[in-house]
Amino acid sequence: MSQDSRRPADGRRPRSLYSRGVEPDPRFSMANERTALAWVRTALAFVAGGVGLTSVARLANMSRAFDVVAVALCVAGAALAVVAVVGWRRRELAMRLDQPLPAPVALPWLGGAVAVAALVLAGYLLSRA
């Protein structure tokens, strides 16, 4: 039986992750988990922003364009939550196999999206002034 197919003694899941390599320092695993949870909080904020924008747009009889933005925020939140879990798994596996940590995937995209959204909003506000 190979190292990869053995069931971990403590029953942790996902078994495909915890059955590989050696146990890293718990501080690093917990820091990785906290990072993933921070990304999940950000994803939840995107979803909450989308729901809030829809509610405000309906109450104020605003255009349907706000619904499109709200859907985009909710979809971005869902995608970011998936990226958080996948990133956590990639980093945990790299630590267990004593490999270099992988580069962040979502950070450049998220930073770019926030910058574009801020510029678009600034342009919109300046055009209304």
Secondary structure, DSSP 8 states (H G I E B T S, - for coil): --TTTS--TT--S-HHHHTSS----HHHHHHHHHHHHHHHHHHHHHHHHHHHHHHHHHHTT--THHHHHHHHHHHHHHHHHHHHHHHHHHHHHHHHTT------SHHHHHHHHHHHHHHHHHHHHHHH-
